[in-house]
Amino acid sequence: MSDPEAMQSLAAEFDRALRAVFGEGHGGLIFRELVEGERPSLRATFVLYEFWEVEFFFEQGVFGFGIPFRDTSASLLVGPTDTLRLDDLTGLFREVNERVRLRIPDKYLAAREAGDPRAS
């Protein structure tokens, strides 16, 4: 990502892919850091299913998603790997979705999704 506007492009694609995968199932997307230049980086936070805050980071080709807690965080996924690539944000968000849903009580998900036609 040596393009001088790469992080702005990544932020726009991030927002688009998040909406495509989660629709109204996410909220509060905030870009906390966007740095272009020699050491481009991007940090964002959003909430999934009104239950977990999820943090995203990208720096020097490495990216990850995690759930922050008071004194620590739980990693959801870190890449790049053979199957997790930043050029497929839609696929990454689908994987994040699977991993986040495993950490949410079934009763909560069932009650929340009862009227949601996008429920899977």
Secondary structure, DSSP 8 states (H G I E B T S, - for coil): --STTHHHHHHHHHHHHHHHHHGGGEEEEEEEEEE-SSS-EEEEEEEETTTEEEEEEEETTEEEEEEE-SS-EEEEEEE--SS--TT-HHHHHHHHHHHHHTTS-HHHHHHHHTT-TT--
